[in-house]
């Protein structure tokens, strides 16, 4: 019985040493991988910054016979936000003019570019823009 315990303990000791060696190898692999990951992260961050800087928002006025004027915001010429009526007011009513729709759309772009998303526009902001009549 003592021999079996000694063999088991000896086996555990060897297993333990092997695990330590494997752990050391794993640690060095992890370190190398972390370095690679850090390099990728640096590249990824610069790519994100380039993407962020390359976002180009534009607004176009849209007209619907039954509603009136609205706006559409494009991101790099792709539809991003479609707002066919005045936001924040009850009912479905379009802006009175193309200029009012564009002014409001530009305000929404201002909010997006300053980190506000979704670019919710309140009735007070619409009043400040002078688009409520």
C-alpha positions as MATLAB code, in Angstrom:
seq = 'XXXXXXXXXXXXXXXXXXXXXXXXXXXXXXXXXXXXXXXXXXXXXXXXXXXXXXXXXXXXXXXXXXXXXXXXXXXXXXXXXXXXXXXXXXXXXXXXXXXXXXXXXXXXXXXXXXXXXXXXXXXXXXXXXXXXX';
ca = [
       0.000    0.000    0.000;
       2.884    2.402    0.846;
       4.400    1.652   -2.581;
       1.115    2.519   -4.308;
       0.866    5.814   -2.410;
       4.506    6.632   -3.225;
       3.952    5.846   -6.903;
       0.780    7.907   -6.958;
       2.517   10.818   -5.194;
       5.541   10.500   -7.459;
       3.223   10.427  -10.445;
       1.450   13.499   -9.172;
       4.776   15.217   -8.643;
       5.821   14.492  -12.221;
       2.427   15.522  -13.493;
       2.729   18.680  -11.465;
       6.171   19.428  -12.934;
       4.893   18.743  -16.422;
       1.985   21.094  -15.801;
       4.393   23.782  -14.581;
       6.431   23.384  -17.753;
       3.277   23.442  -19.838;
       2.035   26.459  -17.893;
       5.317   28.264  -18.556;
       5.055   27.422  -22.245;
       1.442   28.514  -22.263;
       2.360   31.756  -20.475;
       4.959   32.586  -23.093;
       2.513   31.766  -25.863;
      -0.096   33.946  -24.190;
       2.435   36.754  -23.872;
       3.285   36.475  -27.529;
      -0.398   36.366  -28.423;
      -1.093   39.398  -26.234;
       1.646   41.279  -28.054;
       0.072   40.360  -31.353;
      -3.351   41.274  -30.009;
      -1.984   44.637  -28.831;
      -0.512   45.263  -32.282;
      -3.831   44.317  -33.865;
      -5.677   46.533  -31.392;
      -3.403   49.468  -32.296;
      -4.034   48.885  -35.973;
      -7.736   48.400  -35.298;
      -7.912   51.642  -33.347;
      -6.257   53.593  -36.118;
      -8.638   51.974  -38.600;
     -11.580   52.919  -36.392;
     -10.301   56.478  -36.234;
      -9.968   56.559  -40.008;
     -13.482   55.170  -40.367;
     -14.786   57.666  -37.858;
     -13.130   60.514  -39.742;
     -14.401   59.213  -43.057;
     -18.058   59.309  -41.962;
     -19.663   61.972  -44.061;
     -23.222   62.941  -43.246;
     -25.453   64.849  -45.604;
     -29.107   65.797  -45.488;
     -31.575   65.865  -48.329;
     -35.131   67.116  -48.262;
     -37.870   64.676  -49.193;
     -41.409   65.566  -50.133;
     -44.533   63.484  -49.679;
     -47.789   64.744  -51.201;
     -49.887   63.644  -48.249;
     -47.550   64.892  -45.500;
     -45.243   67.608  -46.805;
     -41.506   68.046  -46.323;
     -39.224   65.730  -44.377;
     -35.553   64.884  -44.511;
     -33.234   61.975  -45.016;
     -29.748   61.769  -43.531;
     -27.162   59.915  -45.569;
     -23.934   58.476  -44.200;
     -21.355   58.197  -46.971;
     -24.174   58.498  -49.493;
     -26.082   55.581  -47.933;
     -29.514   56.092  -46.296;
     -29.013   56.389  -42.545;
     -32.103   58.112  -41.108;
     -35.400   58.667  -42.863;
     -37.595   61.317  -41.228;
     -40.592   61.954  -43.498;
     -42.423   64.192  -40.975;
     -41.724   66.608  -38.155;
     -40.391   64.735  -35.121;
     -41.556   65.395  -31.541;
     -44.997   66.756  -32.357;
     -48.272   64.905  -32.154;
     -49.713   63.711  -35.422;
     -48.015   63.191  -38.736;
     -47.272   66.564  -40.271;
     -44.496   67.582  -42.629;
     -42.342   70.674  -42.440;
     -43.813   73.772  -44.093;
     -40.777   74.230  -46.343;
     -37.791   72.409  -47.767;
     -35.513   74.826  -45.866;
     -37.149   73.919  -42.536;
     -36.608   70.223  -43.230;
     -32.962   70.768  -44.198;
     -32.330   72.978  -41.149;
     -33.712   70.274  -38.838;
     -31.769   67.537  -40.637;
     -28.557   69.542  -40.233;
     -29.296   69.888  -36.530;
     -29.696   66.092  -36.311;
     -26.315   65.681  -38.051;
     -24.785   68.089  -35.540;
     -26.075   65.865  -32.732;
     -24.762   62.668  -34.365;
     -21.314   64.179  -34.893;
     -21.279   65.156  -31.221;
     -22.067   61.669  -29.963;
     -25.845   61.918  -29.541;
     -27.520   58.869  -31.021;
     -30.297   58.583  -31.758;
     -30.403   62.301  -32.487;
     -33.748   62.897  -30.798;
     -35.076   66.384  -31.405;
     -37.460   67.945  -28.903;
     -40.316   70.331  -29.574;
     -38.334   73.059  -27.787;
     -35.370   72.503  -30.123;
     -37.695   72.659  -33.143;
     -39.060   75.949  -31.805;
     -35.508   77.270  -31.322;
     -34.718   76.347  -34.911;
     -37.776   78.359  -35.972;
     -39.332   75.481  -37.901;
     -42.629   75.290  -36.000;
     -45.276   77.594  -37.350;
];
